Amino acid sequence: MNHWTKLLNWHRMQKNGKVQQEKAQAQGEEKNKEEQEKVNWKEWVIDPSGEFYYGWLQVMIFPVIYNWVIIIFRACFYEVQRTYLAVWLILDYISDLIYVADIVVQVHTGFLEQGILVKDQLSLKKRYLRTSRFLWDMASLLPTDLLYLKLGIHTPLLRVNRFLRSPRMSESLDRMETRTAYPNIFRIAKLMILIFILIHWNACIYFSLSSYIGFGTDNWVYPNISNPELASPRHQYFYSFWFSTLILTTVGDTPQPSCEPEYLFMIADLLIAVLVFASVVGNVSNVIMNLQNRDNMFFPNHELVKSYLHSRKISKELHNRVNGWYQHLHINKKITRENEILQQLPVTLQTAIAVSVHLPTLSKVTIFQNCESSLLEELVLKLTPQVYSPGEYVCRKGDVGHEMYIIKEGKLAVVADDGVTQFAVLGEGNFFGEISILNIKGNKSGNRRTANIRSIGHSDLFSLSKEDLTDTLSEFPAAKRLLEEKGRQILTKMGMLEKMDEDEEKKEKTEDKVTRMESSLESLQTKLARLMAELESSAQKMIRRVENLEMQTEGWEGIVAEGAWSETEGEERARELGDGEGEKEEEPEGERGVGDGGEEEEEEGKEKK
């Protein structure tokens, strides 16, 4: 019983421990979530290429357009200003709050320095405060509304300084143009918005000029507003907008001006109309040219091919086949010039796009399923898309094979020489022609095609040339051996592989070893050459340093000699003043006795004295 009670207690303790661990994990996750939700506003930095900044620029479009459209509208159409005064004041101060928030956003917006996003708050503030943009932003927020106390609240032109924030709208439109999938349509829409604002301003100025001259004084100005229908603010604005559109688009007959202000207004509008017409025509022509260039880049030039067929008097049947091929490309948006289009990007982005588009198809090929991912990435960039029409032969039996094919979409039939009998049907993900480009030793067919392949319908294929495959496999020897082994297995099943003797196999193995040794030897030679070059460069550097040291120590020899001479003179004088015994000098040549040498030195000393 004690044993069982101990087991039960141990089991309960384990359960309680697990429960406590789970509770602790749950509490830790909740704390992490709370910490993630809390934002440290003091260290808040906005990435200028991020989604938040892009979204904020889109928000800034609304207050800028509001000020550009509504301020002049309220200043010229008095009834609208008086009737909806509360609405205008609320919208005015909402736009001002957005302007203030925009300054906060710009203060916390980072910038790139040597490719790295700067997140230091002091650096961000200094950079923004020292720019001219800060001055314009502050000028746009000057409290000119305080002049309402003196000039009256119905003077919205006091807020014209809000127009100084217009660069934010242009920045937002530029960002949107780079991100949209339809840039040509966006350019046309942006142009139409700018033309609408121009016509709106012109209509407001026209109505204000009519009020200055007098409503109904002639046919050119706005009619007399004594009529209740003409006194409606809606009718006033629509009439003015229509009249302004007639002038700026030079469409329809406009009344003849009769006084100087009217003539000046018409002259200015006609000059602006010329610029508007030129900008519209230029933008539309650019859009059309961009569309044509895009089509020419995506699809082959059909007009050029058709003119060639007509000039050479090609048969109608072949002519129809060519037209059907072009029609299939355009209807189904088949792009056959992907490599040329992607050349606009760096290699890394080319690889990423090609991998996302074509790697699923390439990975279905059995001979590439166990290969390295880096090999597949190299091969993806070298795939060439091809489109075949119904009944068209992709390859014929006996032809020399220069490329292999991978079926992306469509059905292909393996047919007999008569072109009718079908042996098999190949579908999506199947491949053929790989044996003829692998150069497998013992292949009875050599590099010749072993079957007739014909497209049943419209088929999309990828072709991989022999040169591209060999160049890629030269950098991946393990993958090369794997592909060759798979190719031998396929040829063995087909009965197309010649049996080789053991001696020949040994020769092949030795040849493989020799090739490996040669490749390793070449790599070692290159490494040795690099080491020799580095050694030579270091030796030259050492020689230069020694020469510099010798040049620096050339003036030191005289100084050392003078110092040595002065020391010997002092010693001799000390000896003379002392006991008169000089030091014996050692003679380098000959062997002499001690006494003889001493006597000769004494005699020489006496003679000198």
Long-range contacts (C-beta under 8 A, 24 or more apart in sequence): 42-121, 43-119, 43-121, 44-108, 45-108, 45-109, 45-110, 45-117, 45-119, 45-121, 45-124, 46-105, 46-108, 46-109, 46-110, 47-110, 47-117, 48-109, 48-110, 48-111, 53-105, 53-109, 54-175, 54-179, 56-102, 56-105, 57-168, 57-171, 57-172, 57-175, 58-172, 58-176, 59-98, 60-98, 60-102, 60-165, 60-168, 60-169, 60-172, 61-169, 61-172, 61-173, 62-95, 62-98, 63-94, 63-95, 63-98, 63-99, 63-162, 63-165, 64-165, 64-166, 64-168, 64-169, 65-169, 65-197, 66-91, 66-95, 67-95, 67-159, 67-162, 67-163, 67-165, 68-163, 68-166, 68-197, 69-197, 69-200, 70-156, 71-156, 71-157, 71-159, 71-160, 71-162, 71-163, 72-200, 72-201, 72-204, 72-205, 73-200, 73-204, 73-237, 74-156, 75-155, 75-156, 75-157, 75-204, 75-208, 76-204, 76-205, 76-207, 76-208, 77-204, 77-207, 77-233, 77-236, 77-237, 78-154, 79-233, 79-236, 80-233, 80-237, 81-154, 81-156, 82-154, 83-233, 85-153, 85-154, 88-156, 92-145, 92-159, 95-162, 96-141, 96-162, 99-137, 99-140, 99-141, 99-162, 99-165, 100-141, 102-137, 102-165, 102-168, 103-137, 103-138, 103-141, 106-133, 106-134, 106-137, 133-167, 136-164, 136-165, 136-167, 137-164, 137-165, 139-164, 140-164, 140-165, 183-290, 184-287, 184-290, 184-291, 187-283, 187-286, 187-287, 188-283, 188-284, 188-287, 191-279, 191-280, 191-283, 195-248, 195-276, 195-280, 198-248, 198-272, 198-276, 199-241, 199-244, 199-245, 199-248, 200-241, 200-244, 202-244, 202-247, 202-248, 202-269, 202-272, 203-237, 203-240, 203-241, 203-243, 203-244, 204-240, 205-265, 206-240, 206-243, 206-244, 206-265, 207-236, 207-237, 207-240, 209-261, 209-262, 209-265, 210-240, 212-261, 213-259, 213-261, 213-262, 218-255, 218-258, 218-259, 218-262, 219-255, 219-256, 220-254, 220-255, 220-256, 220-257, 220-258, 220-262, 221-262, 244-269, 247-273, 248-272, 248-273, 248-276, 249-273, 249-276, 249-277, 250-277, 297-337, 297-340, 297-341, 298-335, 298-337, 298-341, 299-326, 299-329, 299-330, 299-335, 299-336, 299-337, 300-326, 300-329, 300-336, 300-337, 302-326, 321-389, 324-389, 325-387, 325-389, 328-387, 328-389, 328-458, 329-387, 332-458, 334-385, 334-387, 334-460, 335-385, 336-385, 336-386, 336-387, 338-385, 339-381, 339-384, 350-381, 351-377, 351-380, 351-381, 354-380, 354-381, 354-383, 355-380, 358-383, 358-408, 358-462, 361-406, 361-408, 361-428, 361-429, 361-462, 362-406, 362-462, 364-428, 364-429, 365-406, 365-429, 365-431, 366-431, 366-486, 367-431, 367-434, 367-483, 367-486, 367-487, 370-482, 371-476, 371-479, 371-482, 371-483, 372-476, 372-478, 372-479, 374-476, 375-472, 375-473, 375-476, 375-479, 378-472, 378-475, 379-464, 379-468, 379-469, 379-472, 382-464, 382-465, 382-468, 382-469, 382-472, 383-462, 383-463, 383-464, 384-462, 384-463, 384-464, 384-465, 385-460, 385-461, 385-462, 386-460, 386-461, 386-462, 386-463, 387-458, 387-459, 387-460, 387-461, 388-455, 388-458, 388-459, 388-461, 389-455, 389-458, 390-455, 390-456, 390-457, 390-458, 391-454, 391-455, 392-454, 392-455, 393-452, 393-453, 393-454, 393-455, 394-453, 394-454, 394-455, 394-459, 394-461, 395-432, 395-433, 395-449, 395-451, 395-452, 395-453, 396-449, 396-452, 397-448, 397-449, 397-450, 397-451, 397-452, 398-448, 398-449, 399-448, 399-449, 400-436, 400-447, 400-448, 400-449, 401-433, 401-435, 401-436, 401-437, 401-447, 401-448, 401-449, 401-466, 402-437, 402-465, 402-466, 403-433, 403-437, 403-463, 403-464, 403-465, 403-466, 404-431, 404-432, 404-433, 404-434, 404-436, 404-437, 404-463, 404-464, 404-469, 405-431, 405-432, 405-433, 405-453, 405-461, 405-462, 405-463, 405-464, 406-430, 406-431, 406-461, 406-462, 406-463, 406-464, 407-431, 407-459, 407-460, 407-461, 408-460, 408-461, 408-462, 409-459, 409-460, 410-455, 410-456, 410-457, 410-458, 410-459, 410-460, 410-461, 411-455, 411-456, 411-457, 411-459, 412-453, 412-454, 412-455, 412-456, 412-459, 413-453, 413-454, 413-455, 413-456, 414-451, 414-452, 414-453, 415-452, 415-453, 415-454, 416-452, 417-452, 419-452, 419-454, 423-451, 425-456, 426-453, 434-483, 434-487, 435-487, 435-490, 435-491, 435-496, 437-464, 437-465, 437-466, 437-469, 437-470, 438-469, 438-483, 438-484, 438-487, 439-470, 440-484, 440-487, 440-488, 440-491, 440-497, 441-500, 441-508, 442-488, 442-491, 442-497, 442-498, 442-499, 442-500, 443-491, 443-496, 443-497, 443-498, 444-491, 444-496, 444-497, 444-498, 445-496, 450-494, 450-496, 477-516
